[in-house]
Amino acid sequence: MSGHSKQGGWDIAVSVVAWASGVVLFWRALWWLADTALAREQIAHAAIVLIFGLVFLLRDRRDIQPLALHFGRRATGFFAAACLGTALAGIFHQPLFMLCGLGFFAGAFLLFVFGDPVFRPALGFGLAFSGFTFLSVLFPLADWPLRLLAGKTAMWFLAILGRPVHLGLVADPPRLILMDAGRPFEVASECNGFGIISGCILLALLLVFSRRLRVADKLMVLALAPLLGLFSNAARIFFIVLLAPAAGKNYQIMHESVGIVLFFGTLAALWWLVAGLPERRSRSSRGPQINSDIS
């Protein structure tokens, strides 16, 4: 009995020291991520998508160990890879290693809490978390290109209906204005689609690496995800412009309602698409192996 007690106490001490060290190593990066998410609504939306996607994914699993709280083989491997990423980032002054380290750190936490059976969700979550960090860094550079792309795509949709529409810049400060039949609509930073595009990318990473899918299906989903987000954002602008004259004083309510419906509808469509893809069979389910030895 005392041997088991000592072993349990040792495991707790190792876990506390390991996670305290991990927090110290990644504190600045995690603080920056939290601060960026609070400052940028689109990044916060992407973070919410990632968290809720993970919750729903784990809820459907029957093989997880609730609160395993143990450094198994895979959790230890992920944690070691996270520390290695931090060390390489410091040695080579290359932020890419830190992004990878953060992903392994997130995956290690999931494996520590729920045990080795959640290896695939942990892998998907780790990759998605690294992607979230990368997209957060990319946001300032992607803002204006995404605004222009969203405005031009929405303008193309409206032009198909034969509406008199054009897109232009108003300077000092620069603003992107979509004119539809003499009515101006600003394509602001909040309209750049970064939230839904990044949300689709992160959800795709989480889902495709959490399931045993064929490589071709994974690549198809990962290529389709940003296009789906881009189309959804352009459709949001399109419907807002069309419905604006009828909305009148309720314009803001209509604006938010259209955005919410398309945001969650797009994510649901992506989830449905991935859920419908067939999984590869594991080796253990392929039947008995034929012994090739000749006696």
Backbone hydrogen bonds, N-H to C=O, Kabsch-Sander energy under -0.5 kcal/mol:
donor,donor_aa,acceptor,acceptor_aa,energy
5,S,1,M,-2.0
6,K,2,S,-2.4
7,Q,3,G,-2.4
8,G,4,H,-2.6
9,G,5,S,-2.4
10,W,6,K,-2.4
11,D,7,Q,-2.4
12,I,8,G,-2.1
13,A,9,G,-2.2
14,V,10,W,-2.6
15,S,11,D,-2.4
16,V,12,I,-2.5
17,V,13,A,-2.3
18,A,14,V,-2.7
19,W,15,S,-2.6
20,A,16,V,-2.2
21,S,17,V,-2.3
22,G,18,A,-2.3
23,V,19,W,-2.4
24,V,20,A,-1.9
25,L,21,S,-2.4
26,F,22,G,-2.4
27,W,23,V,-0.9
30,L,26,F,-2.9
31,W,27,W,-2.7
32,W,28,R,-2.3
33,L,29,A,-2.2
34,A,30,L,-2.4
35,D,31,W,-2.5
36,T,32,W,-2.5
37,A,33,L,-2.5
38,L,34,A,-2.0
39,A,35,D,-1.6
40,R,36,T,-2.0
41,E,39,A,-0.6
44,A,40,R,-2.1
45,H,41,E,-2.2
46,A,42,Q,-1.8
47,A,43,I,-2.2
48,I,44,A,-2.3
49,V,45,H,-2.3
50,L,46,A,-2.1
51,I,47,A,-2.3
52,F,48,I,-2.7
53,G,49,V,-2.4
54,L,50,L,-1.9
55,V,51,I,-2.2
56,F,52,F,-2.5
57,L,53,G,-1.9
58,L,54,L,-2.5
59,R,55,V,-2.0
60,D,56,F,-1.0
61,R,58,L,-1.3
65,Q,114,F,-2.1
68,A,65,Q,-1.1
68,A,113,V,-3.1
69,L,112,F,-0.7
69,L,113,V,-0.5
70,H,112,F,-1.7
72,G,70,H,-1.6
76,T,72,G,-2.4
77,G,73,R,-2.0
78,F,74,R,-2.6
79,F,75,A,-2.4
80,A,76,T,-2.6
81,A,77,G,-2.2
82,A,78,F,-2.1
83,C,79,F,-2.2
84,L,80,A,-2.3
85,G,81,A,-2.4
86,T,82,A,-1.9
87,A,83,C,-2.3
88,L,84,L,-2.7
89,A,85,G,-2.1
90,G,86,T,-1.9
91,I,87,A,-2.2
92,F,88,L,-2.8
93,H,89,A,-1.0
94,Q,89,A,-0.6
97,F,94,Q,-1.4
98,M,94,Q,-0.7
99,L,95,P,-2.1
100,C,96,L,-2.1
101,G,97,F,-2.5
102,L,98,M,-2.5
103,G,99,L,-1.8
104,F,100,C,-2.2
105,F,101,G,-2.3
106,A,102,L,-2.3
107,G,103,G,-2.3
108,A,104,F,-2.7
109,F,105,F,-1.9
110,L,106,A,-1.7
111,L,107,G,-2.3
112,F,108,A,-2.5
113,V,109,F,-2.1
114,F,110,L,-2.6
115,G,111,L,-2.0
118,V,115,G,-1.6
119,F,116,D,-1.5
122,A,118,V,-2.6
123,L,119,F,-2.5
124,G,120,R,-2.7
125,F,121,P,-2.9
126,G,122,A,-2.6
127,L,123,L,-2.3
128,A,124,G,-2.5
129,F,125,F,-2.6
130,S,126,G,-2.2
131,G,127,L,-2.4
132,F,128,A,-2.5
133,T,129,F,-2.2
134,F,130,S,-2.4
135,L,131,G,-2.7
136,S,132,F,-2.0
137,V,133,T,-1.8
138,L,134,F,-1.9
139,F,135,L,-1.3
141,L,138,L,-1.1
142,A,138,L,-1.7
143,D,139,F,-1.5
146,L,142,A,-2.3
147,R,143,D,-2.1
148,L,144,W,-2.6
149,L,145,P,-2.3
150,A,146,L,-2.8
151,G,147,R,-2.8
152,K,148,L,-2.6
153,T,149,L,-2.2
154,A,150,A,-2.5
155,M,151,G,-2.3
156,W,152,K,-2.0
157,F,153,T,-2.0
158,L,154,A,-2.3
159,A,155,M,-2.4
160,I,156,W,-1.4
161,L,157,F,-0.7
161,L,158,L,-0.8
162,G,159,A,-1.7
163,R,158,L,-1.6
165,V,163,R,-1.1
166,H,179,M,-1.8
168,G,177,I,-2.4
170,V,175,R,-3.0
171,A,169,L,-0.5
175,R,170,V,-2.4
177,I,168,G,-3.2
177,I,175,R,-0.6
178,L,185,F,-3.5
179,M,166,H,-3.1
179,M,177,I,-0.6
180,D,178,L,-0.5
180,D,183,R,-2.5
181,A,164,P,-2.8
183,R,180,D,-2.0
185,F,178,L,-1.9
187,V,176,L,-3.0
188,A,186,E,-1.3
191,C,188,A,-1.6
192,N,189,S,-1.5
197,I,193,G,-2.7
198,S,194,F,-2.7
199,G,195,G,-2.0
200,C,196,I,-2.2
201,I,197,I,-2.2
202,L,198,S,-2.8
203,L,199,G,-2.4
204,A,200,C,-2.4
205,L,201,I,-2.4
206,L,202,L,-2.5
207,L,203,L,-2.5
208,V,204,A,-2.8
209,F,205,L,-1.4
210,S,207,L,-0.8
211,R,207,L,-0.7
213,L,208,V,-0.6
213,L,211,R,-1.8
214,R,278,P,-0.5
218,K,214,R,-2.2
219,L,215,V,-2.5
220,M,216,A,-2.0
221,V,217,D,-2.3
222,L,218,K,-2.5
223,A,219,L,-2.0
224,L,220,M,-2.1
225,A,221,V,-2.4
227,L,223,A,-0.7
228,L,224,L,-2.7
229,G,225,A,-2.1
230,L,226,P,-2.4
231,F,227,L,-2.6
232,S,228,L,-2.3
233,N,229,G,-2.2
234,A,230,L,-2.2
235,A,231,F,-2.5
236,R,232,S,-1.9
237,I,233,N,-2.1
238,F,234,A,-2.4
239,F,235,A,-2.6
240,I,236,R,-2.2
241,V,237,I,-2.4
242,L,238,F,-2.0
243,L,239,F,-2.6
244,A,240,I,-1.4
247,A,243,L,-1.7
248,G,244,A,-1.4
250,N,247,A,-2.3
251,Y,248,G,-1.2
254,M,250,N,-2.6
255,H,251,Y,-3.0
256,E,252,Q,-2.4
257,S,253,I,-2.4
258,V,254,M,-2.6
259,G,255,H,-1.7
260,I,256,E,-2.5
261,V,257,S,-2.5
262,L,258,V,-2.2
263,F,259,G,-2.3
264,F,260,I,-2.4
265,G,261,V,-2.1
266,T,262,L,-2.3
267,L,263,F,-1.7
268,A,264,F,-2.4
269,A,265,G,-2.1
270,L,266,T,-2.1
271,W,267,L,-2.4
272,W,268,A,-2.6
273,L,269,A,-2.2
274,V,270,L,-2.3
275,A,271,W,-2.7
276,G,272,W,-1.4
277,L,274,V,-1.4
280,R,212,R,-3.9
285,S,282,S,-1.4
286,R,283,R,-1.4
292,S,290,I,-0.6
295,S,293,D,-0.6
